[in-house]
Amino acid sequence: MNILGVSSEMVPYAKTGGLADVVGALPRYLQRAGHDVRVFLPLYDKVDTSALRFEKVVDELDVRLGSHTYRTKILRDADNKTAYFVHCPVLFGRGSIYGNAPDEHRRFLTLSIAALMTSQRMGFAPDILHCHDWQTAMLPLILKTQFAWDKLFASTRTLLTIHNMNYQGGFSSDILPDLNLGGSEHLLHQDLLRQGRINFMLHGVIYADGISTVSPTYAREIQTEEHGAGMDPFLRARSSTVVGVLNGVDYEVWSPETDKHIAHHYSADDLSGKEKNKQALLTSMGLPYVKGVPLVGIVSRLASQKGFELIPGVLPALLAKRDVQLIVLGNGESRLEETFASLQRAFPKQVVFYRGFSNPLAHMIEAGSDIFLMPSRYEPCGLNQMYSLRYGTVPVVHRTGGLADTVQQWHPPSGTGTGFVFDHHDTHGLRWALSTALQTYRDPAAWRQLQANGMAKDYSWAAQARIYETLFSRLGS
């Protein structure tokens, strides 16, 4: 198949969340399976180009949006021939990936249309146009209107993947001229238009040939009023086309046997290196290492979605009563940063909060922790719980989205399960899950079985890419 992907993020070039990981890994596995995959993303000024070798694809491409014209050029990474960049400094040279400027919609409309125009220049006829999140969700409608005349796209089918339903790309209807719909404005959602609004995600949900999201549970959740963020009736109307496909893990990057960021490699057959990584991590973070004291790790954006408002009601008492340590890596909302900063002040020999992000430290925390905490209020997929399973680090999670699909509650009588899962998103639920995990840690045989169960799971992209292949084939048939 010819697969055209369009995304606002892609590892290793630009990342704010799991979207980038998916768009970075999936094309690589699809290409290995024999498909021709070409992914378009903006060339932000944040992209580190020092080690990139660019090939020119199109030297000059003018994208017209209403009365605005944006001169772009298209480049390709010579060492990763799936990655195509839309170079337009006036739109993407702003020091950040996203913003709130009045032309935010035009930034991603330019990306979307440039991808289709470049396909025309290359004579590349996509069987599948894979759109990601609101930034490219207008593409199915754009294809049916502005590009309907071109037989190059006659057989193209569109898939919209929703990575997070809470970000929808809502704009004032003042942007209508920039959509270049000509005489097709009637195809917009008219009730919303009368309210003076245009929602990019909504039009993707309406016009994409297929809709996927990043876990089976989240696919069900977004069709409910609680998690649908207003989009649930439209998704229920298309329920038969809404599919949940778990994100995969790139085990070439995330594996304790080969991880270049950790001091001691280890495997399910020989876990001795894990304790050595724990000692190295604690020492590097200025905490004392005491054998037998469990270490809890957190690596996360500090946002309300992630459920950390439960922490003040649980962790201070736990840290005061038990021998337990905590290392937190992340940044975000100031109130949540202060939650962890205050814990560090109160328990300086037990808690370290590293404000910011460090990829090497993220790997060290996964390898060195005994328990990994993800109390997310909602989580479309989540990746860290799957990294944790691979590293023999036992997850404690709220039963939602991809966390529910990937972590199974430990069942001592049968020795089955991979972690600790709480149902009710409140302090009682979190306290129960953490306390049960810490109690189980005191039983070495049970803990070793838990680790072995998790490390045996296969959430690789090799497995998940095959599901996407099937989905693409079904859309094209």
C-alpha positions, -999 to 999 in steps of 0.1 A, spaced: 0 0 0 9 36 -4 4 53 29 4 91 34 7 102 70 2 138 82 10 148 118 20 177 139 46 156 158 70 128 151 99 113 171 128 121 170 120 155 155 92 171 176 74 158 206 50 168 233 34 135 240 26 99 228 14 111 193 50 117 184 60 82 195 33 66 173 41 86 143 78 79 147 75 41 151 45 29 131 58 40 96 91 23 102 74 -10 109 49 -6 80 78 2 57 96 -30 68 65 -49 58 68 -36 23 45 -5 22 55 29 9 50 53 38 56 90 36 49 112 67 46 150 65 52 172 96 62 209 101 99 219 102 96 237 135 125 259 146 127 236 177 138 207 155 174 199 160 187 200 125 224 198 133 227 161 126 201 160 99 208 156 62 181 171 41 171 163 5 150 188 -15 117 174 -26 99 205 -38 119 238 -39 89 261 -39 53 254 -31 27 281 -25 -2 272 -3 -31 296 -5 -56 299 23 -83 325 16 -64 358 12 -32 344 27 -4 328 7 24 308 24 56 300 5 69 267 16 95 241 5 95 204 11 125 186 25 131 149 33 154 134 59 180 116 38 185 90 66 148 84 73 131 86 40 96 83 56 100 118 71 90 148 49 91 184 63 71 214 54 95 243 58 77 276 64 94 298 90 67 323 92 43 296 105 66 272 122 95 294 135 79 303 168 99 286 195 72 261 203 51 234 186 17 248 195 4 283 204 -26 305 207 -19 329 178 -48 340 156 -33 320 127 -30 287 146 -55 271 123 -36 282 92 -4 266 105 -19 231 103 -41 238 73 -9 247 55 7 214 66 -23 194 55 -26 210 20 11 210 14 11 172 20 -15 167 -7 1 192 -31 35 175 -27 19 141 -33 6 156 -66 41 168 -75 56 133 -67 28 114 -85 23 96 -52 -12 81 -51 -20 72 -15 -42 42 -8 -45 55 28 -43 90 41 -36 87 78 -45 118 98 -36 124 135 -56 145 159 -73 178 153 -43 194 136 -49 173 104 -86 163 110 -98 186 82 -80 165 56 -109 141 49 -131 171 40 -103 189 21 -98 158 1 -136 156 -7 -137 193 -18 -105 210 -29 -89 179 -43 -120 160 -55 -111 168 -91 -77 149 -91 -79 113 -100 -46 107 -82 -68 106 -50 -97 87 -65 -90 55 -45 -77 72 -13 -93 63 19 -89 83 51 -82 72 86 -84 97 115 -66 85 146 -77 103 178 -48 104 203 -66 127 229 -102 137 224 -99 167 248 -80 187 222 -103 194 193 -92 225 174 -121 247 180 -121 281 162 -143 311 155 -163 308 122 -143 339 112 -117 314 98 -142 302 72 -126 320 42 -93 302 50 -108 268 45 -111 273 7 -144 254 5 -157 275 -23 -193 264 -28 -191 235 -3 -196 254 30 -228 234 34 -207 204 42 -196 221 75 -217 213 106 -244 239 102 -256 240 138 -221 247 151 -215 272 123 -247 291 133 -232 293 168 -201 310 153 -178 280 157 -158 255 136 -144 224 151 -116 206 132 -119 173 151 -157 171 146 -153 173 108 -127 146 109 -151 124 128 -179 131 103 -159 127 71 -131 102 77 -137 68 62 -124 52 94 -118 64 129 -93 48 153 -80 57 187 -51 44 208 -67 17 229 -98 -5 228 -111 9 262 -106 45 251 -125 37 219 -155 28 241 -149 56 266 -150 84 241 -185 72 230 -198 81 265 -208 115 278 -182 113 306 -152 110 283 -165 121 249 -159 158 254 -190 166 235 -181 144 206 -198 112 219 -230 115 199 -211 118 167 -189 89 175 -219 67 186 -235 75 152 -203 60 136 -197 33 162 -191 5 137 -162 25 123 -145 34 156 -116 10 164 -92 10 193 -56 0 185 -31 1 213 0 21 207 31 -2 205 64 1 223 96 4 204 116 -23 220 147 -12 201 147 18 223 129 5 255 145 -28 265 165 -34 297 187 -58 277 200 -31 253 190 3 268 219 27 262 208 50 290 212 25 319 243 14 336 235 -23 340 216 -44 315 194 -72 327 166 -96 315 137 -116 328 161 -145 333 187 -125 353 173 -95 372 204 -88 392 211 -57 370 178 -41 381 189 -37 417 222 -23 406 203 3 384 182 12 415 213 18 435 229 39 407 197 59 403 193 67 440 230 76 443 228 99 413 197 116 427 212 121 462 190 96 480 204 69 503 202 33 490 189 8 516 184 -27 504 148 -38 507 133 -3 507 109 0 476 113 28 452 83 44 434 89 62 401 69 88 382 77 101 347 49 123 334 35 156 322 21 173 353 -14 179 341 -48 175 356 -55 146 332 -27 126 350 -46 124 383 -19 138 406 -44 158 426 -48 125 446 -12 126 457 -16 150 488 -43 128 503 -22 97 501 16 100 498 25 122 528 10 97 553 25 68 534 60 83 534 57 91 571 46 56 581 66 34 557 101 28 544 95 39 508 112 63 484 99 84 455 116 99 424 95 121 402 105 135 367 82 160 350 69 195 347 36 212 339 10 229 360 25 250 388 2 236 414 12 200 406 49 210 405 44 224 440 28 192 452 59 173 445 83 201 455 66 202 489 69 164 493 107 167 486 110 195 513 90 174 538 109 141 531 143 151 518 158 116 524 129 98 506 117 121 478 134 138 448 115 159 423 133 167 391 114 196 375 117 193 337 124 164 313 155 142 307 152 113 284 182 95 299 167 100 334 134 87 322 151 54 312 170 53 345 137 57 365 121 29 345 150 6 351 157 15 387 122 18 402 103 -11 418 69 5 413 57 29 386 27 51 395 2 63 369 -30 75 386 -44 91 355 -80 104 355 -81 93 319 -54 79 297 -61 73 260 -32 48 258 -2 55 279 32 42 272 51 43 305 30 15 319 41 -7 290 78 4 294 75 -5 330 62 -40 323 92 -45 300 116 -34 327 101 -55 355 88 -24 372 54 -31 385 27 -5 375 1 10 398 -26 25 376 -62 37 375 -85 15 354 -91 37 324 -82 38 287 -50 20 277 -41 14 314 -71 -9 317 -61 -27 285 -24 -33 294 -22 -38 332 -40 -68 348 -47 -69 386 -24 -92 405 -42 -123 418 -21 -140 444 -39 -174 445 -33 -180 407 -1 -160 404 -15 -141 375 -16 -104 368 10 -77 360 2 -48 384 -22 -31 407 -53 -15 393 -78 8 412 -113 13 399 -124 45 418 -104 76 410 -102 89 446 -78 88 475 -92 56 488 -86 38 455 -50 51 452 -42 44 488 -55 8 485 -35 1 453 -2 16 466 -5 -1 500 -13 -35 483 17 -31 460 40 -22 490 27 -52 509 33 -75 480 68 -62 476 76 -77 510 70 -112 495 100 -118 472 86 -148 454 53 -131 446 71 -100 434 94 -120 412 63 -137 396 47 -103 391 79 -91 373 81 -122 352 44 -118 341 49 -82 330 82 -89 312 65 -117 292 40 -93 277 45 -83 240 33 -48 232 58 -43 204 51 -22 173 57 -54 153 25 -67 167 5 -35 166 16 -26 131 0 -58 118 -33 -46 133 -30 -13 114 -22 -32 82 -55 -51 86 -74 -19 93 -59 -2 63 -67 -32 41 -103 -32 53 -107 5 46 -94 0 11 -116 -29 2 
